[in-house]
Amino acid sequence: MQPQTAIPAQPKQPQPAALGIFGTPVSTHRLERRRVTAGDRAFVIFRAIPLKPAPARGHPLLYMLDGNAAFDALTTEHLEANPALAIAGIGYDTDLRFDVLARTLDYTPAETPLAANGRRTGGADAFLDLLTGELRRQAEAGLPVDPRRRTLWGHSLAGMCTLYALLRKPGAFRRYASVSPSIWWNDEWMLDFEARAALPENDAGVNDGDVLVMLGDSERRSNPAGPHWEGPAPHTLEMIERLKRRPCLQVGQDIFAGLGHAATLPASLGPAMKLAGAG
């Protein structure tokens, strides 16, 4: 496999976020979005808040990175199948599905500040501090949340960031849904990081975690320099097997037949919401 450090190519034409869910009647949730600042930066927080009263311990809450794209893919059926689940999409101040520059910075680890296609990288530690600090306070404002049932979801670079959060900030979330994570990034740096990362053992209680890794069996890198493979990404499968060997984690996997990289994002929403809403 060829070493690869470039960020995968994006569609030539930026894709607007239609956010059709905001114009669709939903019987189970109230939808809202607002621009916020955190760390002198602008973000948009999208929320789906259950209409039914919160349980005594609070709602389970699913955090979704790339919030613009996540809520663009969200449907009434997703929400009405999960009436007790609250959702917070952490997005950017853009009309597009993806803010390529911002996500490239925020979702790549700080220990590898590479320049890629003219984009800044290496901001994941600073972003995770915001995500578990000021952004969390604003996302949960006025919302009773069960702190033992926070889940983090991300796709592609955000999927890698989700696993990085698991290993870098254990206990910040209870569950993790990583979709088509870019484990190939920077010559599979995440595999090296996993080998060095320490997680608490089972007797740590609240730091135990559930992890679901989802990927397609027909994903291909769009950069002609590689890497290329047949079937599910081998480096992602290796990461799954490594995580399964950690006694403090419960690790599941879901391989979507016939799906490429982009298609795994909407396909992952149902399983991720089921994971997040579990008792």
C-alpha positions as CSV (number, residue, x, y, z in Angstrom):
1,M,0.0,0.0,0.0
2,Q,1.4,3.4,-0.9
3,P,1.9,6.0,1.8
4,Q,-0.7,8.7,1.6
5,T,-0.8,12.1,3.3
6,A,-3.1,14.1,1.1
7,I,-6.7,14.9,2.0
8,P,-9.1,13.0,-0.3
9,A,-10.3,15.1,-3.2
10,Q,-13.6,16.8,-2.7
11,P,-16.3,17.2,-5.4
12,K,-15.4,19.9,-7.9
13,Q,-18.6,21.8,-7.3
14,P,-19.4,22.6,-3.7
15,Q,-22.6,21.0,-2.5
16,P,-25.2,23.2,-0.8
17,A,-26.9,21.9,2.3
18,A,-30.7,21.8,1.5
19,L,-31.5,21.0,5.1
20,G,-35.0,19.8,4.0
21,I,-35.7,18.4,7.5
22,F,-36.3,22.0,8.7
23,G,-39.2,22.3,6.2
24,T,-40.7,18.9,7.0
25,P,-43.3,18.3,9.7
26,V,-41.8,16.1,12.5
27,S,-44.2,14.7,15.1
28,T,-41.5,13.8,17.7
29,H,-38.9,16.6,17.8
30,R,-38.5,20.3,17.7
31,L,-35.8,21.5,15.3
32,E,-33.6,24.5,15.7
33,R,-30.3,26.0,14.5
34,R,-28.3,28.9,15.7
35,R,-24.9,30.5,15.1
36,V,-22.6,30.5,18.1
37,T,-19.0,31.5,18.8
38,A,-16.5,29.3,20.6
39,G,-12.8,30.0,20.9
40,D,-13.3,33.1,18.7
41,R,-14.7,31.0,15.9
42,A,-18.1,30.7,14.4
43,F,-20.0,27.5,14.5
44,V,-23.7,26.5,13.9
45,I,-25.4,24.2,16.3
46,F,-28.3,22.2,14.9
47,R,-30.6,20.5,17.4
48,A,-33.4,18.0,17.3
49,I,-35.1,18.1,20.7
50,P,-37.6,15.4,21.7
51,L,-41.1,16.7,22.4
52,K,-41.7,14.1,25.0
53,P,-40.6,14.9,28.6
54,A,-37.0,13.9,29.4
55,P,-36.4,10.8,31.6
56,A,-35.4,11.4,35.1
57,R,-31.7,11.2,34.1
58,G,-32.1,13.3,31.0
59,H,-32.2,12.6,27.3
60,P,-29.6,10.5,25.5
61,L,-27.7,12.9,23.2
62,L,-26.1,12.1,19.9
63,Y,-23.4,14.6,18.8
64,M,-22.8,14.7,15.1
65,L,-19.7,16.3,13.5
66,D,-20.1,17.9,10.1
67,G,-23.4,19.0,11.4
68,N,-24.5,20.7,8.2
69,A,-24.1,17.5,6.2
70,A,-25.5,15.3,9.0
71,F,-28.7,17.3,9.3
72,D,-28.9,17.5,5.5
73,A,-29.1,13.7,5.5
74,L,-31.5,13.5,8.5
75,T,-35.1,12.5,7.7
76,T,-38.4,12.5,9.5
77,E,-38.2,8.7,9.6
78,H,-34.9,8.8,11.5
79,L,-36.4,11.1,14.1
80,E,-39.7,9.4,14.5
81,A,-38.0,6.1,15.0
82,N,-36.1,7.6,17.9
83,P,-38.5,9.8,19.7
84,A,-36.5,10.0,23.0
85,L,-33.2,10.8,21.4
86,A,-31.8,14.3,21.3
87,I,-29.4,15.3,18.5
88,A,-26.8,18.1,18.4
89,G,-25.1,18.7,15.0
90,I,-21.9,20.7,15.3
91,G,-21.6,22.5,12.1
92,Y,-20.0,25.5,10.5
93,D,-21.2,28.9,9.4
94,T,-21.7,28.0,5.7
95,D,-24.5,27.2,3.3
96,L,-22.6,24.2,2.1
97,R,-22.7,20.6,3.3
98,F,-19.0,20.7,4.2
99,D,-16.6,23.5,5.2
100,V,-13.6,21.8,3.7
101,L,-11.0,24.1,5.2
102,A,-12.5,24.1,8.7
103,R,-13.0,20.3,8.9
104,T,-9.5,19.6,7.6
105,L,-8.1,21.6,10.4
106,D,-10.5,20.4,13.2
107,Y,-10.6,16.7,12.4
108,T,-6.8,16.0,12.0
109,P,-4.6,15.2,15.0
110,A,-2.4,17.9,16.4
111,E,0.6,15.7,16.5
112,T,0.7,15.6,12.7
113,P,0.4,19.3,11.5
114,L,0.9,18.6,7.8
115,A,0.2,21.0,5.0
116,A,-2.3,19.3,2.7
117,N,-3.4,20.9,-0.6
118,G,-2.9,24.3,1.0
119,R,-5.1,23.5,3.9
120,R,-4.2,23.8,7.6
121,T,-4.2,20.6,9.6
122,G,-3.5,19.5,13.1
123,G,-6.3,21.2,15.1
124,A,-8.1,18.2,16.5
125,D,-6.9,18.7,20.1
126,A,-8.0,22.3,20.1
127,F,-11.3,21.3,18.5
128,L,-12.0,18.5,21.0
129,D,-11.4,21.0,23.8
130,L,-14.1,23.2,22.3
131,L,-16.4,20.2,21.7
132,T,-16.2,19.0,25.3
133,G,-16.2,22.6,26.7
134,E,-17.9,25.7,25.2
135,L,-19.6,23.9,22.3
136,R,-21.0,21.3,24.7
137,R,-22.3,24.0,27.1
138,Q,-24.1,25.7,24.2
139,A,-25.4,22.5,22.6
140,E,-26.9,21.4,25.9
141,A,-28.2,24.7,27.1
142,G,-31.7,24.3,28.4
143,L,-31.7,20.6,27.5
144,P,-31.7,17.9,30.2
145,V,-29.0,15.4,29.2
146,D,-28.0,12.1,30.6
147,P,-24.2,12.5,30.9
148,R,-23.8,8.7,30.8
149,R,-25.4,8.5,27.4
150,R,-23.5,11.0,25.2
151,T,-22.6,9.6,21.8
152,L,-20.2,11.0,19.2
153,W,-20.7,10.4,15.4
154,G,-18.4,11.3,12.5
155,H,-17.9,10.3,8.9
156,S,-14.6,10.2,6.9
157,L,-12.1,12.7,8.5
158,A,-14.7,13.2,11.2
159,G,-14.9,9.5,11.6
160,M,-11.1,9.5,12.3
161,C,-11.6,12.4,14.7
162,T,-14.3,10.3,16.5
163,L,-11.8,7.5,17.1
164,Y,-9.2,10.0,18.1
165,A,-11.6,11.4,20.7
166,L,-12.1,7.9,22.0
167,L,-8.3,7.4,22.5
168,R,-7.3,11.0,23.4
169,K,-10.2,11.9,25.7
170,P,-11.5,8.7,27.2
171,G,-14.7,9.3,29.1
172,A,-15.7,12.4,27.2
173,F,-18.4,10.4,25.5
174,R,-20.0,7.1,26.4
175,R,-20.4,5.8,22.9
176,Y,-18.7,6.4,19.5
177,A,-20.0,5.9,16.0
178,S,-17.2,6.1,13.5
179,V,-18.2,5.9,9.8
180,S,-15.6,5.3,7.0
181,P,-12.9,6.8,9.2
182,S,-9.8,8.1,7.3
183,I,-7.4,5.7,9.0
184,W,-5.2,5.9,5.9
185,W,-4.5,9.6,6.6
186,N,-0.8,10.5,7.1
187,D,0.5,7.0,6.3
188,E,-2.0,5.3,8.8
189,W,-0.9,7.5,11.7
190,M,-3.9,6.6,13.7
191,L,-2.8,2.9,13.9
192,D,0.5,4.1,15.5
193,F,-1.5,6.3,17.9
194,E,-3.8,3.5,18.9
195,A,-0.8,1.4,19.8
196,R,0.5,4.1,22.1
197,A,-2.9,5.2,23.6
198,A,-3.9,4.0,27.1
199,L,-7.5,3.5,28.1
200,P,-8.9,2.7,31.6
201,E,-9.7,-0.9,32.3
202,N,-13.3,-2.2,33.0
203,D,-13.3,-1.3,36.7
204,A,-13.1,2.4,35.7
205,G,-16.9,2.4,35.3
206,V,-18.0,5.5,33.4
207,N,-15.0,5.4,31.1
208,D,-16.1,2.1,29.6
209,G,-17.3,2.7,26.0
210,D,-19.3,1.3,23.2
211,V,-17.8,1.7,19.7
212,L,-19.5,1.1,16.4
213,V,-17.4,1.3,13.2
214,M,-19.3,1.4,9.9
215,L,-17.8,1.3,6.4
216,G,-18.7,0.3,2.9
217,D,-17.3,-2.7,1.0
218,S,-16.9,-0.6,-2.2
219,E,-15.1,2.5,-0.9
220,R,-12.3,3.9,-3.1
221,R,-9.9,6.8,-2.5
222,S,-10.5,9.5,-5.1
223,N,-6.9,10.6,-5.2
224,P,-5.1,8.6,-8.0
225,A,-1.9,8.4,-5.9
226,G,-3.6,5.8,-3.7
227,P,-4.1,3.9,-1.5
228,H,-6.4,1.5,-3.3
229,W,-7.8,-1.8,-2.3
230,E,-10.6,-4.3,-3.0
231,G,-13.4,-4.7,-0.5
232,P,-13.6,-3.0,2.9
233,A,-10.6,-0.7,3.8
234,P,-8.0,-3.0,5.4
235,H,-6.6,-0.4,7.7
236,T,-10.1,0.2,9.1
237,L,-10.6,-3.5,9.6
238,E,-7.3,-3.6,11.5
239,M,-8.3,-0.8,13.7
240,I,-11.5,-2.6,14.5
241,E,-9.6,-5.7,15.5
242,R,-7.3,-3.7,17.7
243,L,-10.1,-2.0,19.5
244,K,-11.8,-5.3,20.1
245,R,-8.8,-6.5,22.0
246,R,-9.3,-3.7,24.6
247,P,-11.2,-5.1,27.6
248,C,-12.7,-1.7,28.4
249,L,-14.6,-1.4,25.1
250,Q,-17.5,-3.1,23.4
251,V,-16.8,-2.9,19.7
252,G,-19.2,-3.6,16.9
253,Q,-18.8,-3.3,13.1
254,D,-21.2,-2.8,10.2
255,I,-20.1,-3.3,6.6
256,F,-22.5,-1.9,4.1
257,A,-22.7,-4.0,1.0
258,G,-22.2,-2.2,-2.3
259,L,-21.8,1.3,-0.7
260,G,-19.0,3.7,-1.5
261,H,-17.5,6.3,0.7
262,A,-20.1,9.1,0.4
263,A,-23.0,6.7,0.6
264,T,-22.0,5.4,4.0
265,L,-22.9,8.8,5.6
266,P,-26.7,8.5,5.2
267,A,-26.6,4.7,5.7
268,S,-25.0,5.1,9.1
269,L,-27.6,7.4,10.6
270,G,-30.1,4.7,11.6
271,P,-27.5,2.4,13.3
272,A,-25.9,5.4,15.0
273,M,-29.2,6.6,16.4
274,K,-30.0,3.1,17.6
275,L,-26.6,3.0,19.4
276,A,-27.1,6.4,20.9
277,G,-30.6,5.7,22.2
278,A,-29.8,2.4,23.8
279,G,-30.2,2.1,27.5
